[in-house]
Amino acid sequence: MDDMQAREKDKFLSCLETIKELSKSEFETYSIVKNTETGEHYLHYFLSHINLSEGGRRDDYDHFLPIESDDILAIMFGEQPYQFPENWRSAYLRSGNDNRLIPFDPSENYDLDDAAAAELAMLEKLEQYKEQMMNAENLSAEEKEELTKQYFAELDKILKKP
């Protein structure tokens, strides 16, 4: 595959040929395209966004995921999902509000689900700890200290999960 480098959008688009339109709606289009100069294939995701805060201005965005020949056939015959963003796990080109396509690597965001789950687990442990301490009127200082040690041990377990 062509290396992922920023490039001029209009020039890149002028070299593309649509192989197959996969789906189309008022705001989204998916298609398989081929760069006629390099022979490379891309899954093209086009999104049209109505920006209400800008008076209803329509902003168009293009995303190009490089795909191999096996993926082309699997996508065309419905054997492989292709929807953005859940199936876009490798680097791709995306546009902004100017005439550039910029490479984007989504892999840096893969572990965010794990971090969010850990955050929720820690919050739950904090609520339990607070409840225990509020109901600890008859406990000695040593027992309260033991509750605190248990709380921090549970936080350590959450943070050390792979």
Secondary structure as GFF3:
##gff-version 3
##sequence-region A 1 162
A	DSSP	beta_strand	7	8	.	.	.	ID=ss1
A	DSSP	alpha_helix	9	14	.	.	.	ID=ss2
A	DSSP	beta_strand	16	24	.	.	.	ID=ss3
A	DSSP	beta_strand	28	35	.	.	.	ID=ss4
A	DSSP	beta_strand	41	51	.	.	.	ID=ss5
A	DSSP	three_ten_helix	52	54	.	.	.	ID=ss6
A	DSSP	beta_strand	57	67	.	.	.	ID=ss7
A	DSSP	alpha_helix	69	76	.	.	.	ID=ss8
A	DSSP	beta_strand	92	95	.	.	.	ID=ss9
A	DSSP	beta_strand	100	104	.	.	.	ID=ss10
A	DSSP	three_ten_helix	106	109	.	.	.	ID=ss11
A	DSSP	alpha_helix	112	134	.	.	.	ID=ss12
A	DSSP	alpha_helix	141	160	.	.	.	ID=ss13
###
